[in-house]
Amino acid sequence: MTADFTVTKFSWRKVAEKVSEVAGKPYSANYVREVASGYRTNHQLTIILQNLGIVKKEVA
């Protein structure tokens, strides 16, 4: 059996900086990560994360 996994690593801090810039409001890296994982809900951030390619579908 072969492991054909592709792992994409990125900095949640950098994602939060970009999201904050687009949204015009500061967001922490932890909060953005929780929204992306579906642990928290924020419709505006979900749309921004989709546009940035961080999440593929609506998480909430």
OpenMM code with the backbone's topology and positions (N, CA, C; nanometers):
from openmm import Vec3, app, unit

residues = "MET THR ALA ASP PHE THR VAL THR LYS PHE SER TRP ARG LYS VAL ALA GLU LYS VAL SER GLU VAL ALA GLY LYS PRO TYR SER ALA ASN TYR VAL ARG GLU VAL ALA SER GLY TYR ARG THR ASN HIS GLN LEU THR ILE ILE LEU GLN ASN LEU GLY ILE VAL LYS LYS GLU VAL ALA".split()
positions = [
    Vec3(0.0842, -0.1178, 0.0000),
    Vec3(0.0000, 0.0000, 0.0000),
    Vec3(0.0887, 0.1241, 0.0000),
    Vec3(0.0587, 0.2166, -0.0866),
    Vec3(0.1374, 0.3389, -0.0933),
    Vec3(0.0580, 0.4539, -0.0338),
    Vec3(0.1288, 0.5459, 0.0240),
    Vec3(0.0666, 0.6653, 0.0823),
    Vec3(0.0730, 0.7779, -0.0200),
    Vec3(-0.0381, 0.8067, -0.0817),
    Vec3(-0.0441, 0.9124, -0.1828),
    Vec3(-0.1198, 1.0318, -0.1272),
    Vec3(-0.0673, 1.0888, -0.0229),
    Vec3(-0.1314, 1.2025, 0.0408),
    Vec3(-0.0569, 1.3300, 0.0062),
    Vec3(-0.1305, 1.4345, -0.0144),
    Vec3(-0.0712, 1.5658, -0.0363),
    Vec3(-0.1095, 1.6523, 0.0827),
    Vec3(-0.0114, 1.7040, 0.1501),
    Vec3(-0.0355, 1.7872, 0.2667),
    Vec3(0.0004, 1.9308, 0.2319),
    Vec3(-0.0945, 2.0191, 0.2535),
    Vec3(-0.0709, 2.1604, 0.2298),
    Vec3(-0.0613, 2.2292, 0.3649),
    Vec3(0.0516, 2.2889, 0.3903),
    Vec3(0.0701, 2.3605, 0.5166),
    Vec3(0.0664, 2.5100, 0.4882),
    Vec3(0.0019, 2.5819, 0.5776),
    Vec3(0.0016, 2.7265, 0.5667),
    Vec3(-0.0090, 2.7847, 0.7057),
    Vec3(0.0215, 2.9092, 0.7169),
    Vec3(0.0211, 2.9791, 0.8450),
    Vec3(-0.1162, 3.0396, 0.8700),
    Vec3(-0.1793, 3.0000, 0.9804),
    Vec3(-0.3098, 3.0574, 1.0158),
    Vec3(-0.2960, 3.2060, 1.0461),
    Vec3(-0.1801, 3.2482, 1.0935),
    Vec3(-0.1567, 3.3910, 1.1191),
    Vec3(-0.1629, 3.4700, 0.9891),
    Vec3(-0.1006, 3.4167, 0.8844),
    Vec3(-0.1029, 3.4849, 0.7550),
    Vec3(-0.2428, 3.4832, 0.6939),
    Vec3(-0.3132, 3.3729, 0.7123),
    Vec3(-0.4518, 3.3665, 0.6647),
    Vec3(-0.5357, 3.4709, 0.7375),
    Vec3(-0.5161, 3.4821, 0.8703),
    Vec3(-0.5913, 3.5799, 0.9492),
    Vec3(-0.5598, 3.7220, 0.9052),
    Vec3(-0.4342, 3.7497, 0.8723),
    Vec3(-0.3966, 3.8831, 0.8231),
    Vec3(-0.4698, 3.9146, 0.6935),
    Vec3(-0.4739, 3.8191, 0.6017),
    Vec3(-0.5411, 3.8403, 0.4739),
    Vec3(-0.6922, 3.8550, 0.4932),
    Vec3(-0.7505, 3.7699, 0.5767),
    Vec3(-0.8942, 3.7768, 0.6051),
    Vec3(-0.9272, 3.9111, 0.6686),
    Vec3(-0.8462, 3.9552, 0.7624),
    Vec3(-0.8695, 4.0834, 0.8293),
    Vec3(-0.8617, 4.1988, 0.7303),
    Vec3(-0.7676, 4.1899, 0.6378),
    Vec3(-0.7531, 4.2934, 0.5356),
    Vec3(-0.8776, 4.2994, 0.4462),
    Vec3(-0.9260, 4.1841, 0.4045),
    Vec3(-1.0435, 4.1784, 0.3175),
    Vec3(-1.1689, 4.2224, 0.3922),
    Vec3(-1.1829, 4.1763, 0.5177),
    Vec3(-1.3035, 4.2058, 0.5961),
    Vec3(-1.3025, 4.3470, 0.6531),
    Vec3(-1.1846, 4.4067, 0.6681),
    Vec3(-1.1750, 4.5401, 0.7263),
    Vec3(-1.1927, 4.5392, 0.8772),
    Vec3(-1.1685, 4.4232, 0.9370),
    Vec3(-1.1863, 4.4058, 1.0810),
    Vec3(-1.0830, 4.3028, 1.1275),
    Vec3(-1.0167, 4.3267, 1.2402),
    Vec3(-0.9129, 4.2317, 1.2821),
    Vec3(-0.9706, 4.1002, 1.3350),
    Vec3(-0.9128, 3.9900, 1.2901),
    Vec3(-0.9494, 3.8561, 1.3375),
    Vec3(-0.8231, 3.7833, 1.3794),
    Vec3(-0.8333, 3.7034, 1.4849),
    Vec3(-0.7181, 3.6270, 1.5315),
    Vec3(-0.7030, 3.4997, 1.4481),
    Vec3(-0.5824, 3.4473, 1.4475),
    Vec3(-0.5553, 3.3243, 1.3741),
    Vec3(-0.6374, 3.2087, 1.4306),
    Vec3(-0.6505, 3.2036, 1.5624),
    Vec3(-0.7262, 3.0963, 1.6251),
    Vec3(-0.8730, 3.1018, 1.5843),
    Vec3(-0.9310, 3.2213, 1.5829),
    Vec3(-1.0712, 3.2367, 1.5451),
    Vec3(-1.0931, 3.1962, 1.3994),
    Vec3(-1.0046, 3.2386, 1.3106),
    Vec3(-1.0163, 3.2050, 1.1694),
    Vec3(-1.0053, 3.0538, 1.1509),
    Vec3(-0.9128, 2.9912, 1.2214),
    Vec3(-0.8974, 2.8454, 1.2122),
    Vec3(-1.0230, 2.7739, 1.2599),
    Vec3(-1.0840, 2.8233, 1.3700),
    Vec3(-1.2059, 2.7617, 1.4221),
    Vec3(-1.3229, 2.7776, 1.3256),
    Vec3(-1.3318, 2.8916, 1.2585),
    Vec3(-1.4371, 2.9112, 1.1584),
    Vec3(-1.4133, 2.8168, 1.0404),
    Vec3(-1.2895, 2.8057, 0.9963),
    Vec3(-1.2570, 2.7191, 0.8829),
    Vec3(-1.2852, 2.5723, 0.9130),
    Vec3(-1.2657, 2.5324, 1.0384),
    Vec3(-1.2881, 2.3925, 1.0749),
    Vec3(-1.4351, 2.3630, 1.1029),
    Vec3(-1.5169, 2.4669, 1.1170),
    Vec3(-1.6583, 2.4467, 1.1451),
    Vec3(-1.6929, 2.4516, 1.2925),
    Vec3(-1.5926, 2.4719, 1.3775),
    Vec3(-1.6172, 2.4782, 1.5216),
    Vec3(-1.6983, 2.6020, 1.5585),
    Vec3(-1.6723, 2.7126, 1.4899),
    Vec3(-1.7483, 2.8365, 1.5075),
    Vec3(-1.8138, 2.8716, 1.3740),
    Vec3(-1.9162, 2.9558, 1.3811),
    Vec3(-1.9816, 2.9984, 1.2579),
    Vec3(-1.9665, 3.1493, 1.2401),
    Vec3(-1.9362, 3.1886, 1.1189),
    Vec3(-1.9299, 3.3286, 1.0804),
    Vec3(-1.9451, 3.3298, 0.9283),
    Vec3(-2.0642, 3.3662, 0.8832),
    Vec3(-2.0949, 3.3574, 0.7405),
    Vec3(-2.0005, 3.4436, 0.6567),
    Vec3(-1.9702, 3.5647, 0.7033),
    Vec3(-1.8809, 3.6535, 0.6284),
    Vec3(-1.7422, 3.5914, 0.6129),
    Vec3(-1.6881, 3.5372, 0.7212),
    Vec3(-1.5551, 3.4756, 0.7135),
    Vec3(-1.5565, 3.3512, 0.6267),
    Vec3(-1.6645, 3.2750, 0.6325),
    Vec3(-1.6737, 3.1549, 0.5505),
    Vec3(-1.6647, 3.1895, 0.4024),
    Vec3(-1.7332, 3.2947, 0.3619),
    Vec3(-1.7284, 3.3375, 0.2215),
    Vec3(-1.5868, 3.3824, 0.1843),
    Vec3(-1.5227, 3.4590, 0.2726),
    Vec3(-1.3855, 3.5051, 0.2453),
    Vec3(-1.2906, 3.3855, 0.2364),
    Vec3(-1.3051, 3.2899, 0.3271),
    Vec3(-1.2190, 3.1710, 0.3255),
    Vec3(-1.2421, 3.0883, 0.1989),
    Vec3(-1.3654, 3.0819, 0.1513),
    Vec3(-1.3936, 3.0122, 0.0254),
    Vec3(-1.3251, 3.0834, -0.0911),
    Vec3(-1.3342, 3.2163, -0.0927),
    Vec3(-1.2723, 3.2935, -0.2009),
    Vec3(-1.1210, 3.2804, -0.2008),
    Vec3(-1.0611, 3.2631, -0.0821),
    Vec3(-0.9163, 3.2453, -0.0714),
    Vec3(-0.8738, 3.1015, -0.0989),
    Vec3(-0.9713, 3.0104, -0.1079),
    Vec3(-0.9397, 2.8694, -0.1344),
    Vec3(-0.9006, 2.7914, -0.0107),
    Vec3(-0.9302, 2.8437, 0.1079),
    Vec3(-0.8956, 2.7739, 0.2323),
    Vec3(-0.9983, 2.6649, 0.2615),
    Vec3(-1.1258, 2.6937, 0.2408),
    Vec3(-1.2299, 2.5926, 0.2556),
    Vec3(-1.2977, 2.5735, 0.1201),
    Vec3(-1.3387, 2.4520, 0.0923),
    Vec3(-1.3950, 2.4179, -0.0384),
    Vec3(-1.5465, 2.4353, -0.0427),
    Vec3(-1.6135, 2.4153, 0.0692),
    Vec3(-1.7580, 2.4277, 0.0724),
    Vec3(-1.7964, 2.4978, 0.2010),
    Vec3(-1.9219, 2.5320, 0.2131),
    Vec3(-1.9682, 2.6002, 0.3345),
    Vec3(-1.9565, 2.5044, 0.4517),
    Vec3(-1.8879, 2.5490, 0.5578),
    Vec3(-1.8614, 2.4633, 0.6721),
    Vec3(-1.9728, 2.4639, 0.7733),
    Vec3(-2.0583, 2.5651, 0.7729),
    Vec3(-2.1632, 2.5706, 0.8739),
    Vec3(-2.2997, 2.5584, 0.8115),
] * unit.nanometer
topology = app.Topology()
chain = topology.addChain("A")
for resn in residues:
    res = topology.addResidue(resn, chain)
    for name in ("N", "CA", "C"):
        topology.addAtom(name, app.Element.getBySymbol(name[0]), res)
